[in-house]
Amino acid sequence: MTQRGPAEFTPPPECPVFEPSWEEFADPFAFINKIRPIAEKTGICKVRPPPDWQPPFACDVDRLHFTPRIQRLNELEAQTRVKLNFLDQIAKFWELQGCKLKIPHVERKILDLYHLNKLVAEEGGFDLVCRERRWTKIAMTMGFAPGKAVGSHLRAHYERVLYPYNLFHSGTNLLVKVPIQVKQEPVEIKEINPEPEKSKSRYKKNIPPPPVSMVNFLPSFLFKCKSLLCGKGNDEDRLLLCDGCDDSYHTFCLIPPLNDVPRGDWRCPKCLAQECSKPQEAFGFEQACRDYSLKSFGEMADSFKSDYFNMPVHMVPTELVEKEFWRLVGTIEEDVTVEYGADIASKEFGSGFPIKGGKFKVAPHDEKYLGCGWNLNNMAMMTPSVLTHVTADICGMTLPWLYVGMCFSSFCWHIEDHWSYSINYLHWGEPKTWYGAPGFAAEQLEAVMKKLAPELFESQPDLLHQLVTIMNPNTLMAHGVPIYRTNQCAGEFVITFPRSYHSGFNQGFNFAEAVNFCTVDWMPLGRQCVDHYRQLHRYCVFSHDEMVCNMAMKADSLDVVLASAVQKDMQIMIKGERELRDKVRKMGVVQCELFEYNLLADDERQCVKCRTTCYLSALTCPCRPGVQVCLHHAHDLCSCPVSNYTLNYRFTLDDLYPMMNAVRQRAESYDEWASRVTEVMKANHKNVTSLKLIESDEKAFPENDLLRQLRLVTQDAEKCSSVAQQLLNGKRQTRYINCFLL
């Protein structure tokens, strides 16, 4: 029995698939609102348009050129990246002492040094494991069979590679020679020689990775003295000069002594500590070195897939690609690299959908697609989407982004900006495999990933906002996170719901387009998201307060259902703003000034502390021109007396209340009607006449959940009434016949 490999991937359950009729398909927002109670339970859903809905592909293929991202598959998966980071640290530790590290093999498999190190730490450390002879237990925990002396092999590898590293990180600094015996045993050791292109740095700054090899001595940090002061003379042939600080040591004064001068650069204990304590660079994707056209990328993508699976691309089963993808991201032994043309601006090269006034000439029979709501250029800015009240064009949110995929290229676990909806259309090509978790499970998914890969989140607290990390759906499901999947084929839409984490990969060469939208039900989540961003010190894509105020200033023309949501949102906004302004006044801020923050670019009005976009108010000080903080971080502006501060405000509170009242008046008629509907439907005995009277008012209000529920209840009540009437009529007729017979 050899060390256990990862279990074969088990596909999660399928998400809902909807096939709307032409009538349902006519209004995308009404349809999405209709399916929301079902689809939001799974986080994602698939929509197949009616068969005859086939928009022409309008992208300017000749002009479309892009530089893709490089994705090394085993660096994407959180737990695998933790292992790779650990190996990087070990290799760097030895390289700084002029040594190469060979990763040992046990039972003909590469030894998982990270797992070994973790298990020894959990068992109480090296000394305790040796004293209580727990190496066999550790070997079995790692999946090795008992009875093959694997435990002694693991001990030898730990002593030679990991024990010095852990002593160093524990702060051990021995000034006298300590007898540390390293048991020499015959072990199977092989060297891994990565290919040149695979040795590139995995981090944004191109730091060359350390070579990988194995050593037979303890590190130089276990030392007695500096050689020039040791009193044993200047034996220059045996003198080591630190390549970091020029301190020198005799090889025979180190503990243990070195037999030879290391071939590579060597660092003394002080420099070794400085180098190893440097924080790792934030992980991110590198850009490819070459620019692709759509044609050249397709040729590369098809060639890769057919060569990898040794069969024509169209014959590779999607199930096989899925299992192979999750196998590759979970192994440190295979390094497969792919490229992904992601986040390509449609504004620059043209959307895949035809647009009015665009360069693509639309045939007369295709003109219906220009104004179609399912055309992603229209969806984000249609009246039911509250993003119509965001003044700026936001690439990727209100303006579609294009995606050109190849086999195994992936998009990592993430939530949409501001926890908005997203919709993705696959114009053509091979399928895109999706995984999603419902919005109510977002915090659960985050907690599981942080628990299983804490090292990544310690260095990057907002890691899941960087779109660079995936985790196997089977792992998440094993920890109780509900996950669903689907294969999106050409001509199909995938919709993700607010705060729903989603990820996936491409089965092969394809072309997709995506955009965001926000409906009325999103409003409370949008405000909650801004508070969440503030805690993470994450920038906002747009100002939620500004959007709400823009809607309030158009109260007379506002949709009544939206007006009701805006009024509720403004109540929360004004209450919070009043409390914050009272707080800064009590601090001693007396200077106030009207300031139109909406005239500044978003990056010029960010809070210097939490990066939130300031709109209603901010604090400034003359000592820091062009810098402001939001009122939540009034103490983080500068060290000047608070009396120097100025409270900049967009509106006075007296300005905001009338705005809210105007929205309230617009919404009151709807709220009154909604209250009557709720009251009647909660009653134990439904009165058909009352239901019909309330339903007759529906023309004053747009399509919404409550209205649809009222219709269903009314229909059920009418059916019950009809059946009761029939039974009553039958009873009367029977009585009449009996009287006649008497």
N, C-alpha and C positions, 0 to 999 in steps of 0.2 A: 504494500500500500504506500503510495506516495502522498505528498502534501495535497490536500483537497483543493480543487480549483473552484472558481465561482459557479454557483448553480445556474442552470440554463434559464434564460429569461422567460417569464410567464406573462403574456399580454394581459393588461388590466381589462375590466369590462368596457364595452362600447358606450360611447356617449349617445344621446338622442340624435336621430336623423329626421329632419322635417322635409316634406315635399309639398309645398304650398300649391293650391290651385291658382289659376290666373287671377281670380278675384282677390284671394288673400295676398298674392304677390304684388298686387298693384300699389299697396301702401306698405313700404318696408317697416316703418316705425310701428304701425298698428299691428303688423304681423309679429315683430320682435316682442312687442308688449304682450301679445297673446300667448306666445310660447315661453315667456320669461318664467312663470311659476314652475314649469317643468325643467327648463334648460339651466336655470341658475343653481339647481340642486347638483348639477354635475360640473358647473364652471364653464364648460365649452359645449357647443352643439354644432352640427353640420346642417346646412340648408342646400337642398338640391332644387335649383330653379325649374320651372316648367320646361319640358324638352325643347320647345321651339325658341327659348330665350338664349340666343347665341350672339353676343356682341362681337363686332369685328375687333381684331387686334390692331391698335392704333399707334403703338410705340414706334418711334423712329429708329428702326433697327440699325441703320447705317451710322447714325450719330451716337448710338449708345456705346460708350466705352467706360470701363470702370476698373478699379484696382481692388481685388477681393481681399478679405481677411484670411489669414492663415490659421487653421485650427488643427492642433495636435490632439487627437481624440482622447488619449489617456490623461491629458492635462485638464480636460473639461470637467471630469467627474470629481466631486468634492473629496471623497475619501482617497481616491487614487492620487489626487494632487497633494494631499497631505503627506502621503508616502514619498512622492517624488521630491517634495520640499525637504523632507527629513534626509533623504539620500543626498540632496544637494548640500545640506549643512554638514553631514558627515564627510563628504568628499572635500568640501572646502576646508574643514578642520585639518584633514591630513595633508592637503595640498600646500597649505601655509607652512607646513613643516618639511616641505621638499619631498613628500611621499605621494605615491599613487595608491589608489584604493581599488582593489579587486573585490567585487561582490561575490561572496562564496556561493557554491552550489551544494545542496544537500539532497541526496536521493535523486540526483539528476534534474533538480529544479532550482532556480534562483532562490536563495534564502530571503524571506521577507524580513529584512532587518528592522523595519518599523514595528511590525507585529511582535518580533522577538523582544525588542527594547521595551515595548509597552507591557508585555506579559511579565517580564522580569521586574519592572517597576511596580506592577500591581501585586506581585508576590512578596514585595518588601525589599527589593534590591538585590544586587549581586551577592553580597556577603551572606544574607539570610538564605537565599536560594541554594548557595553552595553548602552552607552549614546544615540545612535541613534536607539536602539532596532532592530538590524539587525539579531537577532538569528533565527527568523522564515525564513528569506531569506537564511541564511546559511543551515538551515535544509532542505529546498526545493532544494537547490543546491546539497546537498548530496543525494538527491533522496527520502527523507521522505515526506509523505503526509502532507499537511497543516491541522491545526485544531486539532491536538492531543497533543499540548503543548510539542512537541519534542524539540522546541527551548530552553525551560527552562531546559530540561534535558541536552542538549548539553552544555549550559552555566555552569551548575553544574559540569559536568565532566571536562570541560576545566579549571574551577577554581581550582579544586582539583588536577588534574594531570598535566596539561600543563602550567598553569599560573605561578606557582613557577619555573618551568624549564625555561620558557622564561625570567622571571625576573632575574634569575641567569645568563643566557647567555647574558643578556643586560648589565651586569656589575653592577647591582644595589647592593648597600652596605649600608643599612639603619642603622644609628647610634642611631636613636631615634625610639620609638615605633610609628608605623603608623597604623591607623585603616583600616585594610583590611577585609572587611566583606565577608564571604563565606556563601552564602545562602544555608541552608540545605534543600534539597528536597528529597522526596522519589524517588529513582532511582533504576532501575533494574540492579543489579551488580552480576556478576558471575565470578568465578575464573577459569582460564585456567590452567590445570595441565598437562604440556607436559610430554610425556613418557620419561623415562630415556635416551633411545638411541637417542631421538630427541633433547636432551638438549646439545648435543655436540657443541663445538664452530664451527662457520662457517668460521673461519679464520685459517690461516696457523699455528699460534701459539695457542696452546690449552689453551686459557683463558676461565675458566668456565663462562657460561652466567649467568646473574642475574636472581633470581627467579622473577616470575611475580605475582604482587598483587596490592592492592589499599590502599591509605592513606587518612587520614581525617585532615591533618594539613599542614601548610606551612613549607618550608625547613628551616634548621638551619642557612642558610647564612644570614637570616634577623635577625641580632643580635644587642644587645646593648653593651655588654662588655664581657671580659673574666671573668669567674666566680670568680677566685681567687682574682680579683681586684675590685669586684663589691661592696665591703663594706657591704655585707649582711651575712657575716660569712661563715664558712665552713660546710655547711649542706651536709655532705658526702653522705647521702642517696639520695640526689637530684643532685649529681655531675656527670657530663658526662665527661669521659676521652676519648679524640680523639684516635682512633686506628691507626692514621697515624703519629701524631707528639707529642702526650702526652699533648697537651694543654687541659685545663679543663674548663667546663662551667656548670653553674647551669641550670637545666631544666627550672626554672622559670625566667631565665635571657634571654632566647632565645625569639625571636619575630616570631610568637606567642609562648608562653610558652608551653612546653610539659607536658602532664599529667603524663606520665610514662617514665622511662628510656627505650629506644629502645632495643629490644631483640637481634638484630644482631650487627655487627660492625657498629660503628658510626664515621663519619668524620667531623671535624670542617670546617668552611668556607674556610680556606686557603687550606687545603688538598683536599677538594671537588673540588676547582678550578683546582688544579694540576692534579687530577685524570681525571676530565672530559675534560681537554684540551689535553690529550694524543691522538695522532693520531691513527686511527684504523689501524689494520694490513691489508695488501693487501689481498683481497679475493682470495682464491684458493681452488682447490679440495683436499680433504684428500684422502689418500690411504686406501683401505680396510684393515682389520686386518688379513684376511686369503688369502692364495694362492689357486688358482683354476687350475684344469686341464680343458681341453676343455669339457670333459664329465660332470664334476661336475658343471661347470658354466652353461652348457645347462640345466641340471636338475633343478638348482635353477631358471633359467630364465623362463623355461616353467611352473614351479610350480607357480611362481609369477603371470604370465599373466593369467593362467587359474583360479587362485584364485581371482584375481582382477576383471575379467569380468564374472566369474562364468560360463564359457563355455570352451570347448576345444580350444586350441590356434589357430588352423587352421580355426575355424569358426567365429573368431572375425573380423568384417569388418574393413578394413583399414580406412574408413571414421570415424568410431566410435573412433578408437584409436587416430586419429588426433585431433578430437574435444576434447577428454578427456585430451590429452597432453596439449593443450593450455589452457584448463580450469584450470588444476592443477598448471601450472607455473604462473598463474595470481591470485592465491588466497593465502592469509596468514593464512587461517583457516585450510587448509589440508596440511600435511607435508608428502609427499610420497618420499621415498628414493630408488634410483636404483644404479646399478653398471655398469661400462663400461670398458671393456678391450681395451684401446686405446693406440696407438703409441707403439705397440709391435714390436721389431726389427726382421725383417725377416732374417737378417744375423745370428741371434742366434738360431732360431728355424726352419728356412727354409721357403721359400716362398710357397704360395698356388699353384704357377705355377712351373712346372718342370724346372730345370736348368741343363746345361751341367756340368758334373762332380759332380752332387749332389748325395745325398744318395738315393733318390727316383729312383727306377728302372722303366724306361719308356718302355712301350710295343712298339714293332716295329711300330705299326700303329699310335702311339702317338708321335713319334720322331719329327714330323713336328712342334710341339708346342715348342720345345726347342729353335729354332731360330726365331720363329714368332715375328713380330714387336709388336703385341698386348700383348705379354707376358711382364708384367710390369718390369721384370728384365732386359729386353732388351731396352724398349722404351726410358728411360731417357738417355741412352748412345749410341743411334743410331746416325749416322752421321748428320741427319737434326737437332738434338737437340744440341744447343750450349753448354749445360752442359757437353758435352764430353770434353770440353776444361778446365773444372774445375778439378784440379789434385786430390783433396781429395774426398774420399767416404763420402757422406753426408747422414746420415740416415734420411729417410723420404723424401729426395729430389731425390738423385740419387740411393738410396737403398730403396726399398719399405718398408712400415710400414703395420702392420696387425692390424685389428680391430675386436673385438669380442663384439657384442652388445646384449642387452636384451630390452624388451619392455620399452619405454620411455627414454632409455639412449640417450643422445643427444650430438651433436657437435655444438658449439656456433658460432655466426657470426664472420667470419674472412676472411682475404685475405691470399693467399698463400705467403710464404716467397719470397721476392724479386719480388712480384707481378707476379709470374710465372703461367703457366698452371698447372692443376692437372688432373689426371685421376684415377678413382676409379672403381674397379671391384668387384661385389658381387659374391663370389664363390658359396655360398649356404645359405639357411635359409630364414627367413621372410624378407619382403621388408624393404628398407631404404627410408624414406621420406626426400626429399631435397627441400630447398628454395634458390633462387639465385637472385641477382641484377646485372644488367650489369655494366661493368667497368666504364662507363661514369657517373653512379649514385653513385660511391663510396663516394665522398665527401658529397653528399646530404644525404646519409644514415648516415654517421658519424655525420653530423650536426643535424639531427633529434634526434639521440640517445643522443647527448650531451645536446640538448635543453630539452628533456623530463626527463633525469636523470643526471643533472649537478653535483649533489653531488658525484656521482661515479667517474666522470672524474676529479674532483678537487683533489681527493686523488690518482687517478691512471690515469695520462694523456694518457698512452699507453694501456688503458684497453682493447681495441679491438684487441690488439696483444696478449693478455693473453689467449684467447679462453675460457673465463669463463662467457660470458654474451650473452644472447639472448634478442630479443624484438619481440613481436608478429607481424608477417607479416601484419596483418590487421591494426595495429597501424602505421607501416611504410607507407603502401599504403595510409592511410588516410592523411598522410602528403606529398603525392606526389611522394614517392619512388616507382619505378616500381619493382615489385616482381613476380617471377614465381616459379612454383613448379613441382615436378615429384615424382612418386613412382618408385624406382629402384628395380627391381626384380632380383632373382638369374640368373646369366648368362648375365647380362647387365652392360654396362659401363656408367658412368656419367663423363662428362668432364666439368671442370670449366675454364673460360678464364681469361686472365690477369686482375688483379685488380678487379675481380668480387667477391663481398662479397657472402658468402654462409653459410648455417647452415642447421640443420635438426635433425632428431631423428630416432631411430630404432623401427620398428613395433614389433619386437620380436627377438628371438635368431637367430643370423646370423654371417657370417664370411666374412669380406671384406679386400681388399688390395688396397693400393694407393701409387702413386709416382708422382713426379713433372717432367716437361720437359719445355724447352724453345726453341721456334722457332725464325727465323729471325725477324719476325714482333715484337717480344718482346723486341728487343735490346734497342730502345729509352726509353721504359717504365722501363727497368731494371736500366738504369742510373738515371732516374727520381726518382725511388724508393730509391736508395742509398742516394740521397739528402734529401728525405723525412725522412729516418731513422736518418740521422745526426741531423735533427731538433728535432726529438723525443728522441735523445740520445739512440737509439736502436742499438744493435749489428747487424752486417751483418753475414749471414750464409757463404758467401764466398766473396772474393774480386772481384768486377766487373772489376776494372782496370787490375787486374792480368789476369783475363780471356780474356779480350780484347787483352792484350799484348801477351798472349800465342797464340792467333789466328793470330796475326800480324806476329809472328815469324815463322808461317807456311804458309805464304802468297802464295807460289807457289802451294801448294796442296789444298788451300781453295776453297770451292764452290764459284762460281762467284757472286751469289746473296748475300751470306753471306759476301763476301769480300766487296761488295758495302756498306752493313750495317756497317761493322767494320770500314771502312774508314770514314764514316760519324761520327761514335761514337768516333773515335780517334781524329778527328778534334776538337770536343767539349772537349775531355779529355785534349789534349795538350794545347788548348787555356786557359782552366781553370788552368792548372798546371803552365803555364808560368806566368799568372797573380799573382798566389799565391806566387811563388818564388820571383817575383819582389817585392811583398809586404814585405816579411820577410827580404829581402836584405835592403830595405829602412828603416826597423826597426833597422838595425844595425847588423844583423847576418852575420858574415864573414866566419866562419868555415864551411867547407863542407866535407862530407865523403861518399864514396860509401858504400852502405849497402844492402845486399841481404835479404830483408824482406820476400821473398818467402820461405826462409829456416827456418823461425820461424813458430811455431804453431799460428793459428789465435788468440787465446786468449792471446798470448804473444806480439802481435803487435797492440793492440787496442789503439785508442786515449783515454787518460785518461778522457777527457771531454765528448766526444760524442759517444764513444765506436765504431766508425767506424774502419774498418780493414785497417791499413796503408800498402801501397805497393809502390807507386811511390815516396813518400817522407814522412818525419816526422821530428819534432824537438825534441832534447834531451838536457839535462843539467846534468853535473856531480853530482849535488846535489841530483838527483833522478835516481839512476841506474835502468835500466829495465823499465823506464817509458817514454812514448812519447806522443806527441800531434800531430794531423794532422795540416796542415798549416792553416786551417780555424780557429783553436783555438790557434794561436801562443801566445796569451796573457794569456793563462790559464795554462802554464807549471809550472812556479814557480816565486818567487819574485827576483831571481838573476838578475844581469845586463844581457841585451840581448847579450852582447859580449861574455858571457859564453856559449851561445847556439851553438849547432851544427846542421846543416841541413844535415840529412841523406837522400840520394837519391838512387833509384834503377837504373835509367837511367839519363843521361844528356839529355837536350832538343835536342842536336845534335844527340843523339842515337835514339830518338823517331821519328824525322822527316823522316829518311830513312825507318824506319819500316812502317810508314804510306804511304810513296811513293810506297813501294813494294805492299802494299794492293791496293793502287789506280790503279797501272798498271794492277793488276789482275782484278779489277772491271771495268776499263774503257771500255773494249769491251762490257760488259753488259750494262753499263750506256748509251753508244752511241746507242746501239740497242733499249733500253727502250725509249730513247728520240725520235727516229724515229717512234716507234710504237705509242707513245702518240701523236706526231704531225699528223700522218696519221689518227688516230682515231678521233681527234678533228676536222678534216676537214669536211666541210659541205657536200662535194661530195666525197664519198669513191671510190678510184680507185682500182678495183679488182686486177689488175696486180701488183700494188704497194704492196697491202696487201699480195699477194702470195709471192712476192720477200722477204718481211720482214719475213714472216712465215717460209720461207725456211731456215732461219738462226737459227731456234728454236733448232736444234739438238745440238748447242753449249752451250745451257743453260738448267738448270734443270727445272722441273715443277714449275710454279709460277702463281700468280694471273694475271699478265699482259699477260702472254702467253695464259692462258685460255680465257681471255677477247678478245685477238686478234683472236683466233680460232672462237669464237662465232660471232665476227664482220665479219670475212672473210666468214663464212658460210651464214650469213644473206645477205652479199653483193653478193655472188654467186647466192643465190636464187632470189634476185631482178634482177640480170643480166639475169638469165635464163628466168624469167617471161617477162622481157622487150624484150628479143630476140624472144620469142614465139609470143608476140603481134606484133612485127615488122614483123616477117615472115608472120603472118596472114594478115596484112595490104597489104604486097606486093602481096600475092596470090590473094587477092580480086581485086587489080588493074589489075592483069594479066587477070583474068576472064572477067572483064568489057571491056578491050581492045579487047579480042577475040570476044565478043558478038557484038561489034560495027562493 
